[in-house]
């Protein structure tokens, strides 16, 4: 429960800071850069060396990797059909394709399924959502942002992106079965823990819900895909087609139903992919997700 309270307090703090005259107008840019250059690398260096690779990862991993591929396919095809600018497509692919599987997901899953459910949620998040963000997410941000569109330009942006560098280091350490000294692990964990408060304050500072905004239609489409279409896809695939039963399947479906990922919105904003829309996906998506999550949990209880 404290994690949920933290989310809303940080969002409100960001909204309030926007009204403080002594607060620089570009403060959210600095906070976004802090998340990209400090918080996310710390998170990668703490968690990645600890992931145990096994066949038990397959279903939870599918939530992030298949979900992102589904979002990319859907919005790229729809965007081309409707003639959307590349920035809108990129923004929706990122924010509707990646779920808030940790900062909203962990407390919700623990409350509904206990510690055993949390074990599956961690697999969905760390080798799943976080790794997708650090690889495919960066690729989408580079492809749909302004500037270099060539392969070399995209590769350069990916290879020099700080979370990807940290991801590569963490992956190599995992393969070598090596981890950092306990003191460094504690440092990286504390740096990683700053992702939620710093990112949400930055989102709150940029959040502007204008009644006549031209983004409302896109927002409805993006949140409809993330909160309804994506969990429905995994419900049909995991429950009905594959015949999955039990805790792991239920946790996977609930994680697929989580609100858009905070750091995906930060990545979209720093890449110039419709920052206002990206932040509306978070600011509206998180509160709304508690209603849709209740629906999906109710549906799962019927089919169990």
Secondary structure as GFF3:
##gff-version 3
##sequence-region A 1 304
A	DSSP	alpha_helix	2	17	.	.	.	ID=ss1
A	DSSP	alpha_helix	27	34	.	.	.	ID=ss2
A	DSSP	pi_helix	35	39	.	.	.	ID=ss3
A	DSSP	alpha_helix	40	47	.	.	.	ID=ss4
A	DSSP	three_ten_helix	48	50	.	.	.	ID=ss5
A	DSSP	alpha_helix	57	82	.	.	.	ID=ss6
A	DSSP	alpha_helix	86	97	.	.	.	ID=ss7
A	DSSP	alpha_helix	105	123	.	.	.	ID=ss8
A	DSSP	pi_helix	124	130	.	.	.	ID=ss9
A	DSSP	alpha_helix	131	132	.	.	.	ID=ss10
A	DSSP	pi_helix	133	137	.	.	.	ID=ss11
A	DSSP	alpha_helix	138	144	.	.	.	ID=ss12
A	DSSP	alpha_helix	151	159	.	.	.	ID=ss13
A	DSSP	alpha_helix	162	175	.	.	.	ID=ss14
A	DSSP	alpha_helix	182	192	.	.	.	ID=ss15
A	DSSP	alpha_helix	194	206	.	.	.	ID=ss16
A	DSSP	alpha_helix	216	224	.	.	.	ID=ss17
A	DSSP	pi_helix	225	229	.	.	.	ID=ss18
A	DSSP	alpha_helix	230	234	.	.	.	ID=ss19
A	DSSP	pi_helix	235	241	.	.	.	ID=ss20
A	DSSP	alpha_helix	247	256	.	.	.	ID=ss21
A	DSSP	alpha_helix	262	270	.	.	.	ID=ss22
A	DSSP	alpha_helix	275	303	.	.	.	ID=ss23
###
